[in-house]
C-alpha cells in the first residue's frame, strides 16, 4: 500500500509502498478514503510533537475510511504519533478508535472532524459554554477549527466576529456564519472589536494576540486558548486579567483521554448532521501532495481544511 512516511524529523515525507501487516487483537483493517491535515501533523513531522515516537512511521492523526463496508472516523489511540497513522491507502487501527459516520455526513467532511471538529465542539460547548447571550470573537477564524467554531457559535444564536490577518480570507469567515470579519493584527485587535464588547474570545494564535484578547474582553469574560501558532510566548496584562475577573480556559487535545475524544467526535458528527456546524474544505489533494499540504498549513494559506484523498476514494 502507499503511505506517507516520516523517515527523519524536519525532512519531507516520502510516499512509498510499505507492507500493511496483520491486525492484532482488538484491531480492525480500515480501507482509507480521506484524511485531514492539521498543524499537529506538521509538529509531528518536525519533532515538536512526539519527538521520541518510532521512526520511520506513517503520519496522519485523523481520517475516515470503511470498516466492513461502513464509514468510520478515526482519531486518538496514538494514531500518527506512537503508532502508524492514517495517511495511507489502508490502516490497522484499534476498533475503539472508530466512530460511525451518520447518514447525511459525507466522508471528506467526516475526515475533518477528528481534530478540528472535536476541538471546535469541545471548546464551544464544554469549555466556553457559549449561549445566545454571548458576544464572541474567534481569532484565526479562517482556519479549519476557526471556521467550524464560527458556524457553531452562529447556530447557537450568539453574535460572532471572526478575525484574520489577511483581507482575502474575510469572505470565507462571513460565509461560515460570522456577523462580521475583522482584519487586524495583535496591536489593533482590541480597538477593532471594541464595539462588540466580547464576552468570549477563542484564541489559537498566542503571542501578542493573547494579551490583546484579554484587553478586549468584557469583565467576567472567558478566553479559550487552544493554540500558539503565532508564538508560544506572549505578554499577559495581569492587572487587566484579575481586575476584570476573567477566566482563561486551556484546551490541549493531545492529552484528552480516548473516551473523551470519542464522545467529542460523536458530538461533532451530530452537529454537522443537524446543520449546527459546517466544515469548510479548502482543497482535497492526492496523497502525493502531502508535503505541499504541510507547507500550506505552515504558511497559513488555507481557508478551512486541507484533506488528502486516499485509497479508492
C-alpha angles and dihedrals in degrees: 000000000000117000136171102239129198106214100166133007113258094019126107116269118254121223105214141148114265134171115263101214127206129297115255127215109308093013130117133201112241125198099216121226108168139356133194124234115221140175088252089062090055090049089052091051091052095045095247088117123043094357092172096047117121121280134244098035141146114257129214124103100196136036149130129244146144125279114184089340099310127104118245136177119226132201138138128027091101095295108167093004117053092012137022114297138214108274092107142085090258137007140194109226138165110271088230090061090066124095118187115243110232122230113274097036114103117224097243090055091046090052088062096057104071094079110006096033095047091046093050093046095047097044095047101040106026105028108029093023090207115207132188088262093063128100108212136197118195114199117208086019096167094063129095095267094034096058090049092050091049092052094046094048090048090052090052088058100245123134109257133189122187124213126211135165092216121069089203089069097052094094093055090054093051092045088056090060107273117150088216138003117221123203104204144134127219092273094054102033100095093052093043093057099033093105091059094052092210122220094187132034124187110206125189092154110068119180113084092344093073094058091044090052090053090051090050099048123100119238113287090019127149128234116198111199115192105152147017104209094146098045135339090222131052145156116270116198098222097187091056092044097057099031090057091046090232126177122220115202119191123203121195111177093187092070097042112124113250093245091055090049089051093052092045093052090048089052092049092049091050092048090054092046091052093046094245093117128033130202118217111205113199097187142349108216134186117253090251089067094058095116090051089052091052091050091051090052091051092050093043090234098143127089101209128342131346112215131190120221111223141182114345096343 
